[in-house]
Amino acid sequence: MAAAGDMEYYLCPLLLQQFSNDKHNYLSQVKKGKAITPKDNNKTLKPAVAEYIVKKAKQRIALQRWQDELNRRKNHKGMIFVENTVDLEGPPSDFYYINEYKPAPSISLVNEATYGCSCTDCFFDKCCPAEAGVLLAYNKKQQIKIPPGTPIYECNSKCRCGPDCPNRIVQKGTQYSLCIFRTSNSRGWGVKTLVKIKRMSFVMEYVGEVITSEEAERRGQLYDNKGITYLFDLDYESDEFTVDAARYGNVSHFVNHRCDPNLQVFNVFIDNLDTRLPRIALFSTRTINAEEELTFDYQMKGSGDISSDSIDHSPARKRVRTVCKCGAVTCRGYLN
């Protein structure tokens, strides 16, 4: 263990560098608003600079604690980092990290399959997808090979294959280190990858509270008025349930919308084979480079089509439309 003096030796340069960076950032922000004279720098701004640096230090501590908490709660390989170089916004006060669906009291989720495969090699043998009447979703490189709209049936807890089975991808969770970061164009928090992601690779699941469509309609009116969007309809075969990631969710809670996204939605069935309650998986549509933001289309369904629910502007709904800030050439102008 390093002695206290050694720790101070390593920490002091870091603290001084942070102090210098915070001071520089604050003065740069002020200069954008008005010219600063040397006199202003020496006298008038001193208290403001000091206040900003103190707030920034407190924010840094709060974000580090939040990052530590997220990594304690996650159950997947990929690490979670948090970064805010834009403003003084700290961790969200009403968000709780979960790894799987949180059903409402009136909804029952089956967490164990009733039967499974007995394959010796699930890549070549007749396996769970064949039993469901669909193709195996993945190739030998663990990339998805089926078109959007085709469901994924992975091997489950009753299958005799082991954890290295090529048909167990989504259930292993996020394998990439991701960063929740503050966007610089007023889109709030976003998510970027810290490593390169190959095309057609599983990136993350969309999880949250599972609620009825009636409750989703009620919450949707409230969210629209606040300009936020966290509802995802589970309408693979029916329209009975919705996932709400507003308060309970994982990293996907912070993924922003884009009209030409780099993530695609797929419906997944593993232990729960109820077609009304698919798991929602997000796969890369192309190679995504390190430091690139991850995005998906908020109007996209698991079928690969634009959700008719999202674009229903009938008089009965009268939903408040949220302006889209994605900046894509093909931007539709609104999130809903």
Sequence and secondary structure as in RCSB ss.txt:
>XXXX:A:sequence
MAAAGDMEYYLCPLLLQQFSNDKHNYLSQVKKGKAITPKDNNKTLKPAVAEYIVKKAKQRIALQRWQDELNRRKN
HKGMIFVENTVDLEGPPSDFYYINEYKPAPSISLVNEATYGCSCTDCFFDKCCPAEAGVLLAYNKKQQIKIPPGT
PIYECNSKCRCGPDCPNRIVQKGTQYSLCIFRTSNSRGWGVKTLVKIKRMSFVMEYVGEVITSEEAERRGQLYDN
KGITYLFDLDYESDEFTVDAARYGNVSHFVNHRCDPNLQVFNVFIDNLDTRLPRIALFSTRTINAEEELTFDYQM
KGSGDISSDSIDHSPARKRVRTVCKCGAVTCRGYLN
>XXXX:A:secstr
   HHHHHHHHHHHHHHHHHHHHHHHHHHHHHHS   HHIIIIITHHHHHHHHHHHHHHHHHHHHHHHHHHHH  
SSS EEEE  SSS  S TT EE SS EE TT     S S     S TTTS  HHHHTTS   B TTS B S TT 
 EE   TT SS TT TT SGGG   S EEEEE SSS  EEEEESS B TT EEEEE  EEEEHHHHHHHHHHHHH
HT   EEEE SS  SEEEE SSEE GGGG EE SS SEEEEEEESS   TTS EEEEEESS B TT B EE TTB
 TTSSB TTTT   TTT     B     TT  SB  
